[in-house]
Amino acid sequence: MAVERRYWLMKSEPDVFSIDDLARSPKQTTAWDGVRNYQARNFMRAMKVGDQVLFYHSNAKPPSVVGIAEVVKTAYPDATQFDKQDVHYDPASVPDQPRWDVVDVRFVHKFAAPLSLDLLREQSSLKGMELLRKGSRLSVQPVRATEWNEVLRLGRSQAV
């Protein structure tokens, strides 16, 4: 029985790592590292190869969905948790029981125009989207197929 494709949203600050940085990465692929929230980590652990990702620029003016990535490698230990020189170092994490994981994602497409948070909030079909929930701050979150399709529709309509 085939596993159904799932959809996700992953946030990154564009001055730290943008969708353009992903597009310029070797093979347009990177390890999504530095996640230090257990719920977000668990979502990454649930990701499968082929799952699709909305790439979201947080802490931007305006915060926006800017394109699409795809999961190309499932969860494995985040090496930055063990590196004392890295900002994501976690002294409580040990190699035989790592706390934090990464997934590898590959650039798929950049939208012609960013889909701002305000634009998304205006869509009644997205009112239940996790991103739009008051107080929602997760850097990795699930997206329902209907929400995914609506965001893609908006991406096409904003390209004009």
C-alpha positions, 0 to 999 in steps of 0.5 A: 500500500502506497504511503500518502504524500504529506505536506509541511511548512518550514520557517527560516529567517531569510537573513539566516537561510533564504529560499535563494540560499537553498536554490544556490546550495550544492544540488539545491539541497541542504540539511534542515538543521538547528531545530530545537523544539521537540514538537517541530523535531517530531514533525521532522521525524514523521517526514518521508522522502517526497513530502512537500514543504512550503518554504516560509520566510519568518522575521521578514517584512512581510513574513511570507510563503516564498516557495516549495521544497521537497524532503529528499532524506528522512530524519537523522541526527543533527551534527550541530548539537554536538559541535561546541563551536556551533550556535545550536550546540546542546550540551545535554545531547550525547551521540549515543542518544541524540535529541535533535534531528535534521532532514534534507530538503531540496529546492523545487520552486520559488513563487513569482511573488511572496505570499504574505501572512496578511494575504494568507489570513484573508483566505477563508479556506485557510482559516484553520491553517496552523500557521495562522493560529494565534500563538503558533510559533512552530518552525516546522508544522503540518499543512493539510492537503486542502491548505497546500492546494490553496497556497499553490493556487494563490502562488499561481494567481500572484504570478500575474 
